[in-house]
Amino acid sequence: MSAGTGVGSTEPAGSGGAGVDGAGTGVGSTEPAGSGGAGVDGAGAGPATGHRALTEALRHVGVRESPPGSNRTMFGRWFGADGVPWCAIFVSYCFDVGGGVVLCRRWHGAGVGPRGVAYVPTLAAWLKATGRAVTDPEPGDIAIFDWDGGLPDHVGIVIRPHGHGVDTVEGNTSVGNDSDGGEVMRRFRPLRQVALFGRVT
């Protein structure tokens, strides 16, 4: 299961990501910014929270674990749990630093910390229990993936929905290793792999 931390390179491998609308936003910083953090209910956050989180996520496309296979990234250092699976930590980072919302704040569950959540099943439970689950994905929504019908396995942020799937940006993925691949990447996921979508506003 990809929960989320890691110590990646300090610079993205590529030339930077693109913004929500596809416009370039430049290369991410070498270290994460400080923790913003509206409450669990999104107090202080506006309707563009997901878009801001998505923009932050796209800035980091190409960031990889260092060394490979270590789950060590700048996101894990920021979270305070480096060297563990980091997909949920990446999403927590993007929502906190980019969107100003701490995911799962004041929620009791495995992997919850002061900066968000590191365990995908806990994030999925929080989205459901707090009325954030949605059926029609939009850019900036959280996508929870389940590869095998068991507990949720992986998480990303929706870039855009398609008829039969969604384009996403995800941490700790790669072609050939969907939920522990060691890189921030853009991916396409068929809807059959999505357990739920969640919207944080």
Phi, psi and omega per residue, in radians:
M1 nan 2.390 3.090
S2 -1.604 2.012 3.092
A3 -1.764 -1.103 2.969
G4 2.414 1.703 2.733
T5 -2.767 -3.115 3.066
G6 2.754 2.796 3.121
V7 -2.067 1.591 -3.075
G8 -1.527 -3.053 3.073
S9 -1.101 2.803 -3.130
T10 -1.475 -0.194 3.067
E11 -2.233 2.505 3.049
P12 -1.065 2.581 3.141
A13 -1.210 -0.562 -3.115
G14 -1.608 -2.817 -3.105
S15 -1.688 0.273 3.126
G16 1.866 2.866 -3.098
G17 -1.664 -3.008 3.086
A18 -2.012 2.746 3.140
G19 -1.289 -3.096 -3.111
V20 -0.986 -0.659 -3.112
D21 -1.620 0.104 3.132
G22 1.682 -0.112 3.120
A23 -1.334 2.538 -3.131
G24 -1.134 2.461 3.098
T25 -2.054 0.001 3.096
G26 1.575 -3.140 -3.073
V27 -1.524 2.523 3.120
G28 -1.165 2.827 3.124
S29 -1.220 2.889 -3.130
T30 -1.367 -0.354 3.067
E31 -2.384 2.592 3.128
P32 -1.106 2.636 3.058
A33 -1.306 3.102 -3.139
G34 -1.237 3.043 -3.108
S35 -1.528 2.157 3.064
G36 -1.448 -1.788 2.875
G37 1.774 1.506 2.904
A38 -1.347 2.998 -3.080
G39 -1.247 3.074 -3.136
V40 -1.058 -0.499 -3.127
D41 -1.524 0.076 3.113
G42 1.388 0.250 3.132
A43 -0.966 2.291 -3.120
G44 1.515 -0.109 -3.141
A45 -1.777 2.488 -3.135
G46 -1.768 -3.070 -3.115
P47 -1.165 -0.253 -3.115
A48 -1.594 0.185 -3.101
T49 -0.939 -0.877 -3.135
G50 -1.098 -0.668 3.104
H51 -1.121 -0.707 3.123
R52 -1.178 -0.690 3.079
A53 -1.101 -0.720 3.116
L54 -1.106 -0.774 3.107
T55 -1.028 -0.760 3.095
E56 -1.085 -0.762 -3.129
A57 -1.048 -0.769 -3.098
L58 -1.161 -0.424 3.079
R59 -1.106 -0.401 -3.015
H60 -1.832 0.120 3.095
V61 -0.982 2.232 -3.126
G62 1.811 -0.263 3.089
V63 -1.149 2.360 -3.106
R64 -2.210 2.769 3.014
E65 -1.086 2.608 3.055
S66 -2.507 2.052 -0.003
P67 -1.325 2.839 3.130
P68 -0.947 2.427 3.116
G69 1.421 0.058 -3.052
S70 -1.625 -0.268 -3.004
N71 1.059 0.438 3.125
R72 -1.782 2.093 -3.134
T73 -2.514 2.951 3.023
M74 -1.077 -0.507 -3.126
F75 -1.225 -0.701 3.091
G76 -1.149 -0.705 3.079
R77 -1.073 -0.780 3.122
W78 -1.045 -0.756 -3.078
F79 -1.253 -0.530 -3.095
G80 1.654 0.287 3.099
A81 -2.518 1.393 -3.063
D82 -1.603 2.604 3.102
G83 1.549 0.255 3.067
V84 -2.088 2.825 3.091
P85 -0.898 2.398 -2.840
W86 -2.223 0.285 -3.134
C87 -1.121 -0.746 3.131
A88 -1.258 -0.557 3.072
I89 -1.146 -0.703 3.085
F90 -1.044 -0.806 3.126
V91 -1.128 -0.709 3.074
S92 -1.038 -0.774 3.105
Y93 -1.002 -0.846 -3.080
C94 -1.135 -0.685 3.122
F95 -1.273 -0.613 3.131
D96 -1.318 -1.004 -3.070
V97 -1.226 -0.755 -3.108
G98 -1.468 -0.735 -3.024
G99 -1.810 -0.197 3.115
G100 1.325 0.373 -3.130
V101 -2.206 2.257 3.052
V102 -1.555 2.000 3.128
L103 -1.158 2.398 3.077
C104 1.153 0.343 3.105
R105 -1.021 2.376 -3.123
R106 1.124 0.236 3.105
W107 -1.666 2.477 3.114
H108 -1.804 2.033 3.127
G109 -3.073 2.906 3.141
A110 -1.025 2.350 3.040
G111 1.424 0.061 -3.138
V112 -1.434 2.318 3.098
G113 -2.370 3.138 -3.098
P114 -1.130 -0.308 -3.128
R115 -1.903 0.076 3.125
G116 2.502 -2.445 -3.024
V117 -2.431 2.512 -3.110
A118 -1.974 0.047 -3.042
Y119 -2.213 2.070 -3.036
V120 -1.022 -0.791 3.126
P121 -1.030 -0.597 3.092
T122 -1.169 -0.760 3.105
L123 -1.063 -0.754 3.124
A124 -1.084 -0.772 3.132
A125 -1.094 -0.709 3.119
W126 -1.114 -0.785 3.127
L127 -1.041 -0.758 -3.142
K128 -1.175 -0.882 -3.017
A129 -1.174 -0.429 -3.104
T130 -1.770 0.220 3.061
G131 1.267 0.415 -3.122
R132 -1.692 -0.078 3.120
A133 -1.219 2.380 3.132
V134 -2.300 2.787 -3.124
T135 -1.812 -0.441 -3.137
D136 -1.894 1.771 -3.047
P137 -1.195 2.574 3.060
E138 -2.264 2.799 3.067
P139 -0.957 2.344 -3.133
G140 1.636 -0.139 3.061
D141 -1.270 2.719 3.060
I142 -1.521 2.352 3.091
A143 -2.004 2.113 3.100
I144 -1.758 2.245 -3.079
F145 -1.913 2.560 3.080
D146 -2.347 1.969 -3.074
W147 -1.446 -0.444 -2.926
D148 -2.302 0.162 3.129
G149 1.465 0.028 3.105
G150 -1.673 -2.418 3.070
L151 -1.172 2.673 3.080
P152 -0.988 2.480 -3.012
D153 -1.870 -0.479 -2.898
H154 -2.786 2.817 -3.127
V155 -2.533 2.610 3.058
G156 -2.632 -3.061 3.130
I157 -2.068 2.317 -3.100
V158 -1.222 2.240 2.981
I159 -1.546 -0.889 3.081
R160 -2.807 2.496 3.062
P161 -1.464 2.658 3.019
H162 -2.149 3.086 3.129
G163 -1.019 -0.739 -3.046
H164 -2.041 0.185 -3.101
G165 -3.058 -2.958 -3.138
V166 -2.421 2.523 2.911
D167 -1.511 2.379 -3.090
T168 -2.341 2.903 2.876
V169 -2.103 2.309 -2.998
E170 -2.416 2.576 2.983
G171 -1.678 2.668 3.074
N172 1.048 0.886 3.125
T173 -2.391 2.939 3.002
S174 -2.910 2.870 3.012
V175 -1.239 2.091 -3.089
G176 1.804 -0.263 3.063
N177 -2.566 1.562 -2.975
D178 -1.108 -0.556 -3.008
S179 -2.272 0.310 2.985
D180 -2.762 0.782 -3.017
G181 -1.588 -0.211 2.987
G182 1.522 0.237 -3.089
E183 -2.533 2.670 2.954
V184 -1.513 2.137 -3.065
M185 -2.467 2.747 2.878
R186 -1.456 2.381 3.125
R187 -2.367 2.772 2.932
F188 -1.921 2.294 3.133
R189 -2.195 2.230 3.027
P190 -1.167 2.596 -3.103
L191 -1.025 -0.476 -3.130
R192 -1.130 -0.316 3.119
Q193 -1.581 -0.134 -3.078
V194 -1.577 2.145 3.081
A195 -1.421 -0.692 3.081
L196 -2.931 2.769 2.996
F197 -1.927 2.561 3.092
G198 -2.329 2.519 -3.126
R199 -2.090 2.129 3.109
V200 -1.891 2.067 -3.110
T201 -2.069 nan nan
